Amino acid sequence: MMSKEFAEWMAYEKVTGPLGPERADVLHAVLLALIHNQWAKKPKKPKEFLPEWDQGRAQTPEEMLAMLRAWTAMAGGATDGNDR
C-alpha cells in the first residue's frame, strides 16, 4: 500500500469512525454503560461512552502526508519523497 492510499484511509477513518465490525463502538459503549451503572451512584447513558468522530478541521493532504512521514521516521523507516 502506498503512503498516499494509507493517508486516505486514515482520513476516511477519522471522519467515519473506526474500520471493522459495523458500529462496534456503539456495542462497546452499551457494554461500558451497563458495567458502569451497576457500580456507580450516578448512572450514565451509552452515548457518554461513545467517542466523537470528525472533530476539528479536516487536515489537508499535505498535512496528512507530513504526519505519515513523521510516523514512518519514528518507526525507523525512510521515505524517498516519491510517495505522491
C-alpha positions as CSV (number, residue, x, y, z in Angstrom):
1,M,0.0,0.0,0.0
2,M,1.4,3.4,-1.0
3,S,1.6,6.1,1.6
4,K,-0.9,8.2,-0.2
5,E,-3.5,5.4,0.0
6,F,-2.7,4.9,3.6
7,A,-3.2,8.6,4.3
8,E,-6.6,8.5,2.5
9,W,-7.7,5.5,4.7
10,M,-6.6,7.4,7.8
11,A,-8.6,10.4,6.7
12,Y,-11.7,8.3,5.9
13,E,-11.5,6.6,9.3
14,K,-11.1,9.9,11.1
15,V,-14.4,11.1,9.6
16,T,-16.5,7.9,9.7
17,G,-15.1,6.2,12.8
18,P,-13.0,3.0,13.1
19,L,-12.9,0.4,10.4
20,G,-14.0,-3.0,11.3
21,P,-17.2,-4.5,12.6
22,E,-20.0,-2.1,11.9
23,R,-20.9,0.1,14.9
24,A,-18.6,-1.9,17.3
25,D,-18.1,1.5,19.1
26,V,-21.9,1.5,19.9
27,L,-21.8,-2.0,21.2
28,H,-18.8,-1.2,23.5
29,A,-20.5,1.9,24.7
30,V,-23.6,0.0,25.7
31,L,-21.4,-2.6,27.5
32,L,-19.4,0.1,29.3
33,A,-22.6,1.9,30.4
34,L,-24.0,-1.4,31.7
35,I,-20.9,-2.2,33.8
36,H,-20.5,1.4,35.0
37,N,-24.2,1.7,36.0
38,Q,-24.0,-1.5,38.2
39,W,-21.4,0.1,40.4
40,A,-21.7,3.9,40.1
41,K,-24.0,6.1,42.2
42,K,-24.8,8.3,39.2
43,P,-25.7,6.3,36.1
44,K,-24.5,7.2,32.6
45,K,-26.1,6.7,29.2
46,P,-24.2,4.8,26.5
47,K,-23.7,7.9,24.4
48,E,-21.4,9.3,27.2
49,F,-19.0,6.5,26.3
50,L,-19.0,7.0,22.6
51,P,-16.0,8.7,21.0
52,E,-16.9,11.8,19.0
53,W,-15.8,11.4,15.4
54,D,-14.9,14.2,13.0
55,Q,-13.7,16.7,15.5
56,G,-11.9,19.9,14.4
57,R,-11.0,20.9,10.9
58,A,-10.1,18.5,8.3
59,Q,-6.4,18.1,7.5
60,T,-5.1,19.0,4.1
61,P,-3.5,16.2,2.0
62,E,-0.1,17.9,2.7
63,E,-0.6,17.8,6.4
64,M,-1.7,14.1,6.3
65,L,1.4,13.3,4.2
66,A,3.7,15.1,6.7
67,M,2.1,13.2,9.6
68,L,2.6,9.9,7.8
69,R,6.2,10.7,7.1
70,A,6.8,11.6,10.7
71,W,5.2,8.3,11.8
72,T,7.4,6.4,9.3
73,A,10.5,8.2,10.6
74,M,9.6,7.4,14.3
75,A,9.2,3.7,13.3
76,G,12.7,3.7,11.8
77,G,11.6,3.8,8.2
78,A,12.7,6.1,5.4
79,T,10.7,8.0,2.8
80,D,12.2,8.7,-0.6
81,G,9.8,11.6,-1.3
82,N,8.3,9.7,-4.3
83,D,5.1,8.7,-2.5
84,R,2.7,11.0,-4.3
